[in-house]
């Protein structure tokens, strides 16, 4: 079964993407599949460098130690085929009516999904002010927070939904309700 809708989530580090998508997944249960574009990147990197994949997939300092090298390598791969990681991540996805892609980072990611899945795509931007992100453990890193993987979507404006997840944010249930509104046709 092909997905009936694909939710593409984007946001800066420590904006709360995983937090929201984890709660959304719990709410939707077996109707949804969470896809991470970073999964094939981290899997390759763990195998290539003999690293702990679970640690790379987690929100840990271990991942942060390897982030810059993974970004550089993945950018080289994207230069050859901008959809390479999107394609691999989707090939491994379970047959569920709702796909949640929790880590869209580039305009080319959105482009690949729209070219491949057309009108099934809904885009969601999670924003949080820097003070909130700092409280969640964010610390600016040169070469990481000012490169394409973090900044390419800063000027993108065609979001189907923007969720403020910093100061003045709605309660989690209201945020999830806004996202569920994108699924009303299912």
N, C-alpha and C positions, 0 to 999 in steps of 0.2 A: 504494500500500500504506500503510495506516495504521500507526502505531507499535504494537508489542506491549507495550512498557513505556516509561515516561517517568521518568527519574531527575531529581528536582529538588534541586539543590545550593544550600545557603545557608551563609553565614558572613560574619564581619566582614571589613573591608578587611585585606589582607595575612595572611589566615588560611591561604591556600594553595588556594583554590577552583580557580583557573585551572591551577595546577601539577598538581593531582590530576586534573582533568577533561581536561587535555591528555594526560597519561599514559594515562588510561583510553581516550581516543579512539585513541591509537596502538595500544593493546592490542586494541581491538575492530575497528579498521580500518573497512572500508566497511559494516559492520553498524550503525554508529551515526552520528548527526548531532548536532553540538553547536549548541545554540540559545542565543542571548544575548538576553534581554529588553531589554538596554540598546542593542542594535543599532539598532532603529528610532528610539530616542531620539537616539542619537548621529548617525545618518544625517540626521535632520531638523535637528538642531542645526548640523551641518557645512554643510548646504545653506543654512539660514537665515542663518548668521553668516559664511559663506564661510571655513570652517575646514577643516583637514586631517583627513578622516575616519579615515585609518589611524592618525594620532597620537591621536585621540580613543579609538580602539578599543584602543590599546596601554596598557601599564602605565607611563605616562610623566608627567612633570611638566606637560606640555602639557595632558593630560586633567584633571589636578588644578586647573589654572588656570580651567577651565570647569565643574568639577563642581557647584559651588553653584548656578549659573544653570540648569544642566540639571536638577538636582533640583527646583528651584522650578517650572520649566516642566512637568516630567513630573508633579509632584504636582497641578498645576492640571488637566492632562489626565485624570489618574486620578480626580479629583473628579467629572468628567463621566461617565467610563466606566472603572471600575477594571480592566477586562480589556483595555483598548485596546492596550497594548504586548505583552501575552502573545499576543493574537490575531494581530497583525501578524507577530510573530516566528515563530509557528507556520505562518502562511500561506506564508512563504518557506522553510520547512524541506523538506529532501529526504525522499523516501520511503525510510525506513530502519526496521528493526524496533526499534531502540533510539534514543530521543531523550535527550540529556543537556542539561538546562537548567542552565547554569552560574552563574546569577546571580539566584536567587530572593531577594527582599529584604523582601517584605511578606506579611502574612497574606492579603491580597486576591489576591496572586499564586497562593498555594497554593489558595485558594478557587476561583479561576477554573479552574485546571488540574483540580481535583477535580470541579467542576461539568461541565466539558467532556469530560474523559477518564476520569472515575470510577475504576475499580479498576486502571487502568494505572499509576497514580501511586505512586512510592516517594520518600520525602523523606529527604534526607541533610544533616546539619548538620556543618560543618567548624569546629572550634574551635581556637584557639591562644591561649596566654597573651600578655599585653601585651608582656612582654620579648622573646618570639620575634617578635612582629609588628613591634616597633621595630627589631629586627635586620634585618628584611626591608624596612625603609623606612617603616614606619608612623609618623606623627606626628599626634597629635590635632588636629583642626581644628573649632573652634566653628562650629555651624551645619551641619556635615557629619556629624560622628561622634556627635552627640547628637540627631539627628532621625529621623523614621520610616524613611527609606531605610537607615539603619544599625541601628536599634534595635527596629523593630516585631516582629521574631521572637525577641527576647531572652527573652521569657516563653513562647514556643511550646514545647510539650513532646511533641507527637505525632510525633516523628521516627521513621522506620523504622530509621535508623542514625545514630549520632553517631561521628565520627572525630576523635580528639584529634590535632592536627597541630602541636603546640607541644612544650614540654618533656615528656619521657617518651613521645613518640609512637612508634608502631610503625614499622618499616621500610616504605618505599614499597610493596614487594610485598605485605606483610600488609594494608596499607590498601586496596590495589587488590583483594586477595582478599576482603576484607569486602564491598566494593561488588559484586564479581562474584557473591557469594552471593545478592544480591537478584535476580540474573538466572537463577538455577538452573532455573526452570521453562521457559526458552526452549529 
